[in-house]
Amino acid sequence: MKDMMAIGLMMGAVPEVDPKNKKRAEDYWMYGASTEELAKAWGKSVAMAELKTCGNCEYFDNRAKTLKALKGKPDQGACTKFQFMCNQEAACQAWDCKEMEWEQEDDD
């Protein structure tokens, strides 16, 4: 499923969102919980938890095209995992590191 979402984003598709999904993320995934609560849930230090925000999550889509289509604010993005508009400063238990593509240098 994650691969399908990645393909959709690469092709420029705007993710679907539903405001009801935000409540589910709050109830079941601690969306919007305090940094201290999330640090405890993750088994990490508060300093480490402070680094894990929606704004740098794998599932955060704040492309101009997405924000325009979904009437989002500059500090928002679409959560492609739970399909709701989230705030870049918030976080939840499902936070996942963005995959980075590294170019390898040729050893000629």
C-alpha positions in Angstrom: 0.0 0.0 0.0 2.9 2.4 0.9 4.3 1.8 -2.6 1.0 2.7 -4.2 0.9 6.0 -2.3 4.5 6.8 -3.3 3.6 6.1 -6.9 0.5 8.4 -6.7 2.6 11.2 -5.2 5.3 10.8 -7.9 2.6 11.0 -10.5 1.3 14.2 -8.9 -2.0 12.9 -7.5 -3.5 14.9 -4.7 -4.3 12.6 -1.7 -7.8 12.3 -0.5 -8.6 13.6 3.0 -11.6 13.4 5.3 -11.8 15.5 8.5 -13.2 12.4 10.4 -9.9 10.7 10.0 -8.2 13.4 12.3 -10.3 12.2 15.2 -9.3 8.6 14.6 -5.6 9.6 14.5 -6.1 11.5 17.8 -7.9 8.6 19.4 -5.7 5.7 18.2 -2.3 7.2 17.1 -1.9 10.0 19.6 -2.0 12.7 16.9 -1.4 16.0 18.6 -0.2 14.5 21.9 2.5 16.4 23.8 6.1 15.7 23.0 6.5 14.1 26.4 3.6 11.7 25.8 5.0 10.7 22.4 8.5 10.3 23.8 7.2 7.8 26.4 5.1 6.0 23.8 8.1 5.7 21.4 10.5 4.8 24.2 12.7 7.8 23.2 14.1 10.9 24.8 12.0 14.1 24.7 14.8 15.6 22.6 14.5 12.9 20.0 10.7 13.1 20.1 10.9 16.9 19.4 12.6 16.1 16.1 9.7 13.9 14.9 7.1 16.2 13.5 4.5 15.9 10.8 6.5 18.3 8.7 9.4 15.8 8.3 7.3 12.6 8.3 7.2 10.2 5.3 3.5 10.7 5.0 3.4 14.5 5.0 2.4 16.0 1.6 2.6 19.8 1.6 3.2 20.3 -2.1 1.7 23.6 -3.5 -0.7 21.5 -5.7 -2.0 19.6 -2.6 -2.5 22.6 -0.4 -4.3 24.5 -3.2 -6.6 21.5 -4.1 -7.4 20.8 -0.4 -7.6 24.5 0.6 -4.8 23.9 3.2 -2.9 26.6 5.1 0.9 27.1 4.7 1.6 25.2 8.0 -0.5 22.2 7.0 -0.1 19.1 4.8 -2.1 16.0 3.9 -1.3 13.0 6.0 -1.2 10.3 3.3 -1.3 7.5 5.9 -4.4 8.6 7.7 -5.9 10.9 5.0 -6.5 14.1 6.9 -5.0 17.6 7.0 -2.4 17.7 9.7 -0.2 20.5 11.1 3.5 20.4 10.3 4.4 21.0 14.0 2.2 18.1 15.3 3.2 14.4 15.5 1.7 11.0 16.0 2.9 7.5 16.9 2.9 6.6 13.2 5.7 9.0 12.4 8.1 7.5 9.9 11.4 8.8 8.5 11.3 10.1 5.0 13.2 7.9 2.6 16.1 9.7 1.1 17.7 8.8 -2.3 21.4 9.1 -2.3 23.4 9.4 -5.5 26.4 7.2 -5.6 29.6 8.6 -7.0 31.4 6.5 -9.6 34.7 5.2 -8.5 36.5 5.6 -11.8 
